Amino acid sequence: MKLLALTFGFGILSAIIPLFNMEAYIAVADTQSTHHPLLLAFVGSLGQNVGKLVWYYVCRGAVDIPW
């Protein structure tokens, strides 16, 4: 369960900061865990979607800034 939560958090991080590679994380996590790799990929993609929502709302709010 800890690995799935960490995978979700890393997905958010990799969506916000592109320096962190989610695919490499999944490959390494798969070798170290008993979870199915598709489950890790699914949880990671959920985290990436949450991270992309952060970008979306930041950019959407930036349009309303009266400069």
C-alpha positions as CSV (number, residue, x, y, z in Angstrom):
1,M,0.0,0.0,0.0
2,K,2.9,2.3,0.7
3,L,4.3,1.7,-2.7
4,L,1.0,2.6,-4.4
5,A,0.8,5.9,-2.4
6,L,4.4,6.7,-3.3
7,T,3.6,5.9,-6.9
8,F,0.6,8.3,-6.8
9,G,2.8,11.0,-5.3
10,F,5.6,10.5,-7.7
11,G,3.0,10.7,-10.5
12,I,2.0,14.1,-9.3
13,L,5.6,15.2,-9.0
14,S,6.5,14.0,-12.4
15,A,3.6,15.9,-13.9
16,I,4.6,19.1,-12.2
17,I,8.3,18.8,-12.7
18,P,9.1,17.0,-15.9
19,L,12.6,16.1,-14.7
20,F,11.2,13.1,-12.8
21,N,10.5,10.3,-15.2
22,M,7.4,8.2,-14.4
23,E,8.2,5.4,-16.8
24,A,11.6,4.9,-15.3
25,Y,10.0,4.9,-11.8
26,I,7.5,2.2,-12.9
27,A,10.3,0.0,-14.3
28,V,12.3,0.2,-11.1
29,A,9.3,-0.2,-8.8
30,D,8.2,-3.2,-10.7
31,T,11.5,-5.0,-10.1
32,Q,11.3,-4.2,-6.3
33,S,7.6,-5.1,-5.7
34,T,5.0,-7.8,-5.9
35,H,2.4,-5.5,-7.4
36,H,1.4,-6.0,-11.0
37,P,3.1,-3.4,-13.3
38,L,-0.3,-2.4,-14.8
39,L,-1.5,-1.5,-11.3
40,L,1.5,0.6,-10.7
41,A,1.0,2.3,-14.1
42,F,-2.6,2.9,-13.4
43,V,-1.9,4.5,-10.0
44,G,0.9,6.5,-11.5
45,S,-1.3,7.8,-14.3
46,L,-3.9,8.9,-11.8
47,G,-1.2,10.9,-10.0
48,Q,-0.1,12.4,-13.3
49,N,-3.7,13.5,-14.1
50,V,-3.9,15.2,-10.7
51,G,-0.6,16.9,-11.4
52,K,-1.8,18.1,-14.9
53,L,-5.0,19.5,-13.2
54,V,-2.7,21.6,-11.1
55,W,-1.1,23.0,-14.3
56,Y,-4.5,23.5,-15.8
57,Y,-5.9,25.5,-12.9
58,V,-2.7,27.6,-12.6
59,C,-2.8,28.5,-16.2
60,R,-6.5,29.1,-16.1
61,G,-6.1,31.5,-13.2
62,A,-3.2,33.2,-14.9
63,V,-5.5,34.3,-17.7
64,D,-7.6,36.3,-15.2
65,I,-4.6,38.3,-13.8
66,P,-5.2,42.0,-14.7
67,W,-1.8,43.2,-15.8
